[in-house]
Amino acid sequence: MSLECVTVESGDAPVGSVIWMHGLGADAHDFEPVIPMLNLNAPLRFVFPNAPMRPVTLNGGAEMRAWYDIDPGAPLAGQADIKASTAQITEILEGEIAAGTPASQITLAGFSQGGVIALELGLAHEKRLAGIMALSTYVHDHEHLAERIGLANIDTPIFMAHGLMDPMIPLTRAVTCREALLGLNYQVEWHQYGMGHQVCPEEITHISGWLNRVYG
């Protein structure tokens, strides 16, 4: 099943695409307001997919937009969902390539659950990507990460950012995942901010700078 997407171009003739996944319970419009705040040197095409509706164990089985189920009693329970969501985002990525944007000009970005999908797909993808942006998130099953990655994106820039007071995904979990990536020789640019599970103005400034370097 193809996902609905909201598409925003920051200017005419975009030089690349950013596929940006929202967090649990949000939707494709969640990060749309961030685009005008980015001080970009070159125009980019932003593609915001809507996650499927599914029951989420963490929230009492309530249905909401989610890339995978979260069950506090079984941390790896969402594995099949993650695989399915990764396949759906791959379809969007291949659509961007077919429309004329090479993989090397496509960045995968995501917040929280969306960041898990961005990392899962980006680290294993068979073609070199422009970058991976992982905001307030973690690597799924990081202990077995080495079994799932490919070598095409070993030098791809990764932007990781996290709130020091994040009540949803503890900073220590993100740091552990960062160390797992560094241990596999990935190029991680790390930022942490005095915030919770959110995005702050300083972070948006740093995202702008990073995107300008990726597409410079």
C-alpha positions as CSV (number, residue, x, y, z in Angstrom):
1,M,0.0,0.0,0.0
2,S,1.5,3.3,-1.1
3,L,1.6,6.1,1.6
4,E,0.1,9.5,1.2
5,C,2.7,12.3,1.2
6,V,2.7,16.0,1.6
7,T,5.3,17.6,-0.7
8,V,6.9,21.1,-0.2
9,E,9.6,22.6,-2.4
10,S,11.6,25.4,-0.7
11,G,12.3,27.0,-4.1
12,D,12.3,26.4,-7.8
13,A,14.4,23.6,-9.4
14,P,15.3,21.7,-6.2
15,V,18.8,20.2,-6.1
16,G,17.8,17.3,-3.9
17,S,15.0,15.6,-1.9
18,V,14.5,15.1,1.9
19,I,12.1,12.3,2.9
20,W,11.1,13.2,6.4
21,M,9.1,10.8,8.7
22,H,7.0,12.1,11.6
23,G,6.8,10.7,15.1
24,L,4.2,8.5,16.8
25,G,0.7,9.9,16.6
26,A,1.7,12.9,14.5
27,D,1.1,13.2,10.7
28,A,2.7,14.3,7.4
29,H,2.1,18.0,8.3
30,D,4.1,17.9,11.5
31,F,7.4,19.2,10.2
32,E,5.9,21.3,7.3
33,P,6.1,24.5,9.3
34,V,9.9,24.0,9.8
35,I,10.7,24.4,6.1
36,P,10.3,28.3,6.1
37,M,12.6,28.4,9.2
38,L,15.5,26.6,7.4
39,N,18.1,29.0,6.0
40,L,18.9,26.9,2.9
41,N,21.5,27.9,0.3
42,A,19.9,25.7,-2.4
43,P,16.2,24.7,-2.9
44,L,15.2,21.3,-1.7
45,R,12.1,19.1,-2.2
46,F,10.7,17.9,1.1
47,V,8.5,14.8,1.1
48,F,6.5,14.1,4.3
49,P,4.9,10.6,4.3
50,N,1.9,9.7,6.5
51,A,2.5,6.6,8.6
52,P,-0.3,4.0,8.4
53,M,-3.0,3.9,11.2
54,R,-2.4,1.0,13.6
55,P,-3.1,0.0,17.2
56,V,-0.3,0.9,19.6
57,T,0.2,-1.3,22.6
58,L,2.0,1.5,24.5
59,N,-1.2,3.6,24.3
60,G,-3.7,0.9,25.3
61,G,-4.2,-0.4,21.8
62,A,-5.6,3.0,20.6
63,E,-5.2,3.4,16.8
64,M,-3.0,6.2,15.6
65,R,-0.4,7.0,12.9
66,A,2.6,4.9,13.7
67,W,5.5,3.4,11.8
68,Y,5.5,0.4,14.2
69,D,3.9,-0.9,17.4
70,I,5.6,-0.1,20.7
71,D,5.1,-2.7,23.5
72,P,7.0,-1.7,26.6
73,G,7.1,-5.4,27.6
74,A,8.7,-6.5,24.4
75,P,11.2,-4.0,23.0
76,L,11.6,-5.9,19.7
77,A,7.9,-6.5,19.1
78,G,7.7,-3.9,16.3
79,Q,10.3,-5.6,14.1
80,A,7.8,-6.8,11.4
81,D,6.2,-3.3,11.3
82,I,9.6,-1.7,10.9
83,K,10.4,-3.9,8.0
84,A,7.1,-3.1,6.4
85,S,7.5,0.7,7.0
86,T,11.0,0.6,5.6
87,A,9.7,-1.1,2.4
88,Q,7.1,1.7,2.1
89,I,9.7,4.4,2.4
90,T,11.9,2.6,0.0
91,E,9.0,2.9,-2.5
92,I,8.9,6.7,-2.0
93,L,12.7,6.9,-2.3
94,E,12.6,4.9,-5.6
95,G,9.8,7.2,-6.8
96,E,12.1,10.2,-6.2
97,I,14.9,8.5,-8.1
98,A,12.5,7.7,-11.0
99,A,11.4,11.3,-11.1
100,G,15.0,12.4,-11.7
101,T,16.7,12.9,-8.3
102,P,19.7,10.5,-7.9
103,A,20.0,8.6,-4.6
104,S,23.1,10.6,-3.8
105,Q,20.9,13.7,-3.6
106,I,18.3,12.2,-1.3
107,T,18.4,12.5,2.5
108,L,16.3,10.4,4.9
109,A,15.1,12.3,7.9
110,G,12.9,11.4,10.9
111,F,11.8,12.3,14.3
112,S,11.4,9.7,17.1
113,Q,9.7,6.7,15.4
114,G,10.4,8.3,12.1
115,G,14.1,8.5,12.9
116,V,14.2,4.8,13.6
117,I,12.9,4.2,10.1
118,A,15.3,6.7,8.5
119,L,18.3,5.0,10.2
120,E,17.0,1.4,9.5
121,L,16.6,2.2,5.8
122,G,19.6,4.5,5.3
123,L,22.2,2.3,6.9
124,A,21.2,-0.7,4.9
125,H,20.3,1.0,1.5
126,E,22.3,-0.4,-1.4
127,K,22.8,3.1,-3.0
128,R,24.8,6.0,-1.5
129,L,22.5,8.6,-0.1
130,A,23.1,12.3,0.6
131,G,22.6,12.1,4.4
132,I,20.6,10.6,7.3
133,M,19.0,12.9,9.9
134,A,17.9,11.2,13.1
135,L,16.1,13.5,15.6
136,S,15.2,12.5,19.2
137,T,15.5,8.8,18.2
138,Y,17.5,5.6,18.4
139,V,18.7,2.6,16.4
140,H,16.3,-0.4,16.5
141,D,18.0,-3.5,18.0
142,H,21.4,-1.8,17.9
143,E,23.1,-4.9,19.3
144,H,22.5,-6.7,15.9
145,L,23.0,-3.6,13.7
146,A,26.2,-4.9,12.1
147,E,24.1,-7.8,10.6
148,R,21.7,-5.5,8.8
149,I,23.9,-2.7,7.4
150,G,25.4,-2.3,3.9
151,L,28.6,-0.6,3.0
152,A,27.2,1.9,0.5
153,N,26.4,4.5,3.2
154,I,29.4,4.0,5.5
155,D,30.6,7.6,4.7
156,T,27.2,9.2,4.5
157,P,26.9,12.1,6.9
158,I,24.5,11.3,9.9
159,F,23.0,14.1,11.9
160,M,21.8,13.0,15.4
161,A,20.2,15.3,17.9
162,H,18.5,14.7,21.3
163,G,17.0,16.5,24.2
164,L,18.8,16.2,27.5
165,M,15.5,16.0,29.3
166,D,13.6,13.7,26.8
167,P,11.0,11.8,28.9
168,M,10.1,9.5,26.0
169,I,13.5,8.3,24.7
170,P,16.2,8.7,27.4
171,L,19.4,10.5,26.3
172,T,21.4,7.4,27.4
173,R,19.5,5.3,24.8
174,A,20.4,7.7,22.0
175,V,24.0,7.9,23.2
176,T,24.3,4.1,23.2
177,C,23.1,4.0,19.6
178,R,25.5,6.8,18.6
179,E,28.4,4.8,20.0
180,A,27.2,1.7,18.1
181,L,27.3,3.8,14.9
182,L,30.7,5.2,15.7
183,G,32.0,1.7,16.5
184,L,31.0,0.7,12.9
185,N,32.8,3.7,11.5
186,Y,29.8,5.8,10.5
187,Q,30.2,9.6,10.3
188,V,28.0,11.0,13.1
189,E,27.5,14.7,13.9
190,W,26.0,14.8,17.4
191,H,24.0,17.6,19.1
192,Q,22.2,17.7,22.4
193,Y,19.9,20.4,23.7
194,G,18.3,21.5,26.9
195,M,14.8,20.3,25.8
196,G,12.4,17.4,26.1
197,H,11.0,15.2,23.2
198,Q,10.7,18.1,20.7
199,V,12.7,20.3,18.3
200,C,14.1,23.7,19.4
201,P,15.2,26.8,17.5
202,E,18.9,26.1,18.0
203,E,18.5,22.6,16.5
204,I,16.7,24.1,13.4
205,T,19.8,26.3,12.9
206,H,22.1,23.3,13.1
207,I,19.8,21.3,10.7
208,S,20.1,24.2,8.3
209,G,23.9,24.2,8.5
210,W,24.1,20.5,8.1
211,L,21.8,20.4,5.1
212,N,23.8,23.2,3.5
213,R,26.9,21.1,3.9
214,V,25.3,18.0,2.6
215,Y,24.0,19.8,-0.5
216,G,26.9,22.3,-0.8
